[in-house]
Amino acid sequence: MKKILVTGGAGFIGSAVARYIISETTDSVVVVDKLTYAGNLASLAPVSQSDRFAFEQVDICDRQGLDGIFARHQPDMVMHLAAESHVDRSIDGPAAFIETNILGTYTLLEAVRGWWNTLADDKKSAFRFHHISTDEVYGDLHGSDDFFTETTPYAPSSPYSASKAGSDHLVRAWLRTYGLPTLVTNCSNNYGPYHFPEKLIPLTILNALAGKALPVYGNGQQVRDWLYVEDHARALYRVVTTGVVGETYNIGGHNERQNIDVVRTVCALLEELVPQKPEGVARYQDLITYVTDRPGHDVRYAIDAAKIERELGWTPEETFETGMRKTVQWYLANQAWWQQVLDGSYQGERLGLKG
Ligand SMILES: NC(=O)c1ccc[n+]([C@@H]2O[C@H](COP(=O)([O-])OP(=O)(O)OC[C@H]3O[C@@H](n4cnc5c(N)ncnc54)[C@H](O)[C@@H]3O)[C@@H](O)[C@H]2O)c1
């Protein structure tokens, strides 16, 4: 039984990782999260009562705070997901992305290295630092036959992807220079339950239910490769427990879709599941509104996930169709979760919980 420290575990993917580890394994989880606007303790409610679960509210830029956590919890592994993650926010205000994604990763690596150096040899060699990154570090693809592989050169386009690329380089340098046993994964776009409603799919679902415009950037023809978040969580656990130190694994769902088709899929599912539409709305897809494109918007992402499939035996369980249906159904069944995000009370509740 291992103890896994998960940074960013109150976020979208980190909370899926924490829920997966507690419900599907016998390991323990320590979530370390600053609780920015993207952190939500309600996403951890299904596992927060487990005696294998602990939560620490700490900024990964806070070295002293991190040192205290390593001394108290003595983790066997670290899965690093804490990050500023929204491209639009990185365009409006890049500073937080440089601080958390680059300085925070550096501070965490140093705290981990300090802790790792104190371990006995057997624990030291079994220790893992798993850095969770994005396919956006590779820039974008223009031909329809191209895919990102683990050796695709980095060419990030946005402050978000540039800051993630910087953090990936730091992690590899800490392996090469200090021997820290690290692994890196680069994943395509995730979707699924507990996704903050600033991102395309939850935004589209909630706006459609409210009869509001469904904004689509530019011509809507940008292609993303979509992966259901629970498939990603399973892949990450597979990598941290069985991956080879020093390796990079690309993770993707082979689900390339144009943004406009993703929005139309949500509309079609809502036509079926919620036929009674808001007043004045004849068809959900009539709400689609094209808006000025995002600066530097990448054209196409597509992941070649052959390595993780071949070497670690991971494949996604959900197709785009099954995953999207589950996602829309989840938002319909969990109004309390997103209502608290929309009205801001999830942050008030958090303050209440922390006393
Ligand atoms: N969402 C995707 O489609 C996707 C795809 C590939 C990779 N990733 C990567 O996966 C990771 C998780 O993404 P997500 O979508 O769950 O993000 P998210 O924004 O939903 O969650 C990020 C979490 O990190 C926490 N956090 C932010 N700054 C922090 C700090 N300084 N100290 C401690 N905690 C802090 C937030 O409170 C939040 O809980 C990120 O590293 C992201 O780059 C995301």
The ligand as a MOL file (V3000), in Angstrom:
LIG
                    3D

  0  0  0     0  0            999 V3000
M  V30 BEGIN CTAB
M  V30 COUNTS 44 48 0 0 0
M  V30 BEGIN ATOM
M  V30 1 N -7.7270 19.8050 -18.6010 0
M  V30 2 C -7.0930 19.2420 -19.6220 0
M  V30 3 O -7.7000 18.9870 -20.6690 0
M  V30 4 C -5.6330 18.8640 -19.4900 0
M  V30 5 C -5.0630 18.1130 -20.5090 0
M  V30 6 C -3.7260 17.7150 -20.3730 0
M  V30 7 C -3.0040 18.0780 -19.2640 0
M  V30 8 N -3.5820 18.8460 -18.2890 0 CHG=1
M  V30 9 C -2.7600 19.1730 -17.1200 0
M  V30 10 O -3.3100 18.4560 -16.0250 0
M  V30 11 C -3.1850 19.2030 -14.8270 0
M  V30 12 C -4.5480 19.3680 -14.1800 0
M  V30 13 O -5.4210 20.0430 -15.0890 0
M  V30 14 P -6.9200 20.3950 -14.6620 0
M  V30 15 O -7.6950 20.5570 -15.9170 0
M  V30 16 O -7.3780 19.4450 -13.6290 0 CHG=-1
M  V30 17 O -6.6860 21.8290 -14.0150 0
M  V30 18 P -7.6290 22.6180 -13.0000 0
M  V30 19 O -7.4140 24.0650 -13.3250 0
M  V30 20 O -9.0120 22.0690 -12.9970 0
M  V30 21 O -7.0100 22.2970 -11.5540 0
M  V30 22 C -5.7950 22.8100 -11.1160 0
M  V30 23 C -5.7250 22.6260 -9.6080 0
M  V30 24 O -4.4480 23.1250 -9.1790 0
M  V30 25 C -4.6440 23.9460 -8.0400 0
M  V30 26 N -3.5790 24.9460 -8.0230 0
M  V30 27 C -3.3810 25.9800 -8.8770 0
M  V30 28 N -2.3000 26.6980 -8.5040 0
M  V30 29 C -1.7920 26.0840 -7.4110 0
M  V30 30 C -0.6750 26.3440 -6.5760 0
M  V30 31 N 0.1350 27.3990 -6.7880 0
M  V30 32 N -0.4280 25.5200 -5.5400 0
M  V30 33 C -1.2300 24.4500 -5.2920 0
M  V30 34 N -2.3240 24.1760 -6.0330 0
M  V30 35 C -2.5910 24.9870 -7.0830 0
M  V30 36 C -6.0140 24.5680 -8.2340 0
M  V30 37 O -6.5690 25.0180 -6.9900 0
M  V30 38 C -6.7960 23.4130 -8.8490 0
M  V30 39 O -7.3710 22.6070 -7.8480 0
M  V30 40 C -2.5290 20.5280 -15.2210 0
M  V30 41 O -1.1680 20.4430 -14.9310 0
M  V30 42 C -2.7740 20.6320 -16.7120 0
M  V30 43 O -1.7300 21.3420 -17.3280 0
M  V30 44 C -4.8750 19.2390 -18.3780 0
M  V30 END ATOM
M  V30 BEGIN BOND
M  V30 1 1 1 2
M  V30 2 2 2 3
M  V30 3 1 2 4
M  V30 4 1 4 5
M  V30 5 2 4 44
M  V30 6 2 5 6
M  V30 7 1 6 7
M  V30 8 2 7 8
M  V30 9 1 8 9
M  V30 10 1 8 44
M  V30 11 1 9 10
M  V30 12 1 9 42
M  V30 13 1 10 11
M  V30 14 1 11 12
M  V30 15 1 11 40
M  V30 16 1 12 13
M  V30 17 1 13 14
M  V30 18 2 14 15
M  V30 19 1 14 16
M  V30 20 1 14 17
M  V30 21 1 17 18
M  V30 22 2 18 19
M  V30 23 1 18 20
M  V30 24 1 18 21
M  V30 25 1 21 22
M  V30 26 1 22 23
M  V30 27 1 23 24
M  V30 28 1 23 38
M  V30 29 1 24 25
M  V30 30 1 25 26
M  V30 31 1 25 36
M  V30 32 1 26 27
M  V30 33 1 26 35
M  V30 34 2 27 28
M  V30 35 1 28 29
M  V30 36 1 29 30
M  V30 37 2 29 35
M  V30 38 1 30 31
M  V30 39 2 30 32
M  V30 40 1 32 33
M  V30 41 2 33 34
M  V30 42 1 34 35
M  V30 43 1 36 37
M  V30 44 1 36 38
M  V30 45 1 38 39
M  V30 46 1 40 41
M  V30 47 1 40 42
M  V30 48 1 42 43
M  V30 END BOND
M  V30 END CTAB
M  END
